[in-house]
Amino acid sequence: MSSSSPQKDKFANYISSVYKTTLVERVGLIRAGIPAGYFYETAQAMGVSLANLSHSLGISLSLAYSIKSRGSPSQKKSLSNQIIGIHLLIGQVKNIVEECGDPEGFDAAEWLGNWAFSHNDSLGGQCPANYFDTVVGQEVIANLISAIRYGVYQ
């Protein structure tokens, strides 16, 4: 059983709300920029280091620590776009489990962190996280998650 905190609950609610947004609403979120703390909270929720997440997104570790320490209200559009893409993947996993399985005690962010940073035969032995740095790469991972849902592996 996982312990919950108000901050963790707030972040989980944010993830759910992002997943339910329309494409037009997502454009607005990206343009507005995500809260700086959500970059760090994404790494924490996934159970991965800030270094691993920043590397998978193609940003420098110094920028990741700068985001963490400064706590600026928003980031550049490109970084917001990438992080929201990760949030959508977490939401996709959560949605699949809610529709097809037993969501009790399941942590979609942690599952994505474990799965994405492990080698995957469907990707020629690469880690899914290696695809997080582009929107198209994130779409590849979203399609792979959908294939897992339906038991269709390439």
Backbone torsions as a table, in degrees:
resi	resn	phi	psi	omega
1	MET	NA	132.5	-177.6
2	SER	-93.5	143.9	177.5
3	SER	-82.5	151.8	-176.2
4	SER	-124.6	144.9	176.3
5	SER	-126.5	160.3	179.1
6	PRO	-57.1	-39.0	179.8
7	GLN	-66.2	-42.1	179.0
8	LYS	-65.2	-41.0	177.9
9	ASP	-63.7	-42.2	179.2
10	LYS	-61.4	-43.5	179.7
11	PHE	-65.9	-42.5	178.7
12	ALA	-62.5	-40.0	176.8
13	ASN	-65.3	-38.6	176.6
14	TYR	-60.9	-46.4	179.9
15	ILE	-58.1	-46.5	179.4
16	SER	-61.3	-41.5	-178.9
17	SER	-68.4	-37.3	178.2
18	VAL	-63.6	-42.5	-178.4
19	TYR	-62.9	-30.5	-176.9
20	LYS	-88.5	-3.7	-178.5
21	THR	-72.8	157.3	173.0
22	THR	-79.7	167.4	177.4
23	LEU	-60.1	-40.5	179.5
24	VAL	-63.6	-41.7	178.1
25	GLU	-64.9	-36.5	178.6
26	ARG	-64.6	-38.2	176.0
27	VAL	-58.2	-43.7	177.6
28	GLY	-61.7	-41.6	177.7
29	LEU	-61.7	-43.1	-179.2
30	ILE	-65.2	-45.1	179.9
31	ARG	-63.8	-36.6	179.8
32	ALA	-72.5	-27.3	-177.6
33	GLY	86.9	139.6	179.2
34	ILE	-78.9	154.0	173.3
35	PRO	-58.3	138.4	-176.2
36	ALA	-55.2	-38.4	-178.1
37	GLY	-64.0	-22.0	-177.4
38	TYR	-70.1	-23.5	175.3
39	PHE	-64.3	-50.6	179.6
40	TYR	-66.8	-41.9	179.9
41	GLU	-64.4	-31.4	176.8
42	THR	-63.9	-45.7	177.7
43	ALA	-60.9	-46.2	179.5
44	GLN	-60.9	-46.8	-177.9
45	ALA	-62.5	-35.3	-179.7
46	MET	-79.8	-13.3	-178.4
47	GLY	73.5	30.0	178.8
48	VAL	-119.9	159.4	179.7
49	SER	-74.2	156.6	175.1
50	LEU	-59.6	-35.8	178.8
51	ALA	-63.6	-45.0	-179.7
52	ASN	-66.0	-42.5	179.6
53	LEU	-65.3	-45.8	-179.3
54	SER	-63.3	-39.7	177.9
55	HIS	-62.1	-43.2	-178.7
56	SER	-65.6	-27.3	179.1
57	LEU	-90.2	-4.2	178.6
58	GLY	75.2	28.2	176.5
59	ILE	-115.6	157.6	-178.1
60	SER	-73.7	150.7	177.3
61	LEU	-63.3	-33.7	179.1
62	SER	-63.6	-37.2	176.2
63	LEU	-66.5	-40.5	178.8
64	ALA	-60.3	-44.7	178.7
65	TYR	-69.3	-32.3	176.7
66	SER	-64.5	-42.5	177.9
67	ILE	-61.6	-44.3	-177.7
68	LYS	-64.6	-45.1	-173.3
69	SER	-79.4	-35.8	-176.7
70	ARG	-77.6	-34.2	-179.0
71	GLY	60.4	34.2	179.3
72	SER	-61.8	154.3	-173.0
73	PRO	-65.6	-26.6	179.2
74	SER	-155.7	167.9	-179.9
75	GLN	-117.4	176.8	177.0
76	LYS	-59.7	156.9	179.5
77	LYS	-56.4	-42.2	-176.1
78	SER	-63.3	-41.6	178.9
79	LEU	-69.6	-40.3	176.7
80	SER	-61.1	-40.5	178.3
81	ASN	-60.0	-45.0	-179.3
82	GLN	-66.9	-44.4	-178.3
83	ILE	-68.1	-41.2	177.3
84	ILE	-62.7	-34.2	175.1
85	GLY	-61.0	-40.2	176.4
86	ILE	-65.9	-41.9	178.8
87	HIS	-61.3	-37.7	177.5
88	LEU	-65.9	-38.0	177.0
89	LEU	-64.4	-42.5	176.7
90	ILE	-60.9	-45.2	178.4
91	GLY	-61.8	-38.2	178.3
92	GLN	-62.5	-46.4	179.1
93	VAL	-62.1	-45.5	179.6
94	LYS	-59.6	-44.0	-179.6
95	ASN	-63.1	-42.4	179.1
96	ILE	-60.3	-46.9	-178.8
97	VAL	-65.8	-39.3	178.3
98	GLU	-64.6	-36.4	-178.9
99	GLU	-81.7	-33.2	-169.6
100	CYS	-117.5	-8.5	-174.3
101	GLY	-141.4	-155.5	-179.8
102	ASP	-109.1	104.7	-176.1
103	PRO	-75.2	-9.1	-177.7
104	GLU	-58.5	116.9	177.7
105	GLY	78.8	-0.5	179.8
106	PHE	-83.7	133.0	179.2
107	ASP	-113.5	102.5	-175.6
108	ALA	-62.5	-40.3	-179.4
109	ALA	-64.6	-43.9	179.2
110	GLU	-65.3	-41.6	178.0
111	TRP	-59.8	-46.6	179.8
112	LEU	-61.0	-41.8	178.4
113	GLY	-60.2	-45.6	178.9
114	ASN	-65.0	-46.3	-176.4
115	TRP	-70.0	-44.8	-173.8
116	ALA	-69.0	-25.3	-179.2
117	PHE	-102.0	21.4	174.9
118	SER	-116.9	150.0	179.8
119	HIS	-65.7	143.8	-174.8
120	ASN	-130.9	123.4	-179.4
121	ASP	-61.3	-33.2	-179.7
122	SER	-65.5	-18.0	179.5
123	LEU	-110.6	27.0	179.4
124	GLY	66.3	29.8	179.1
125	GLY	88.1	-3.2	178.1
126	GLN	-79.6	160.7	174.9
127	CYS	-82.7	139.2	174.9
128	PRO	-53.9	-33.2	-179.9
129	ALA	-60.4	-22.6	177.8
130	ASN	-65.1	-11.9	-178.6
131	TYR	-102.6	1.5	-176.5
132	PHE	-72.1	-14.2	-171.7
133	ASP	-80.2	-8.6	177.3
134	THR	-134.4	156.8	177.7
135	VAL	-63.2	-42.0	179.0
136	VAL	-64.7	-40.9	177.1
137	GLY	-62.0	-40.8	177.4
138	GLN	-65.6	-32.8	176.5
139	GLU	-67.2	-37.7	175.4
140	VAL	-58.2	-44.1	-179.1
141	ILE	-69.2	-39.7	176.8
142	ALA	-60.6	-40.9	178.1
143	ASN	-66.3	-38.1	177.9
144	LEU	-65.9	-40.9	176.6
145	ILE	-62.5	-41.1	176.3
146	SER	-62.0	-40.1	178.6
147	ALA	-63.5	-38.5	177.1
148	ILE	-61.5	-43.0	179.8
149	ARG	-54.8	-42.4	-176.1
150	TYR	-95.7	4.2	178.4
151	GLY	71.8	24.7	-179.0
152	VAL	-106.9	108.3	-179.3
153	TYR	-114.9	145.3	178.7
154	GLN	-103.2	NA	NA
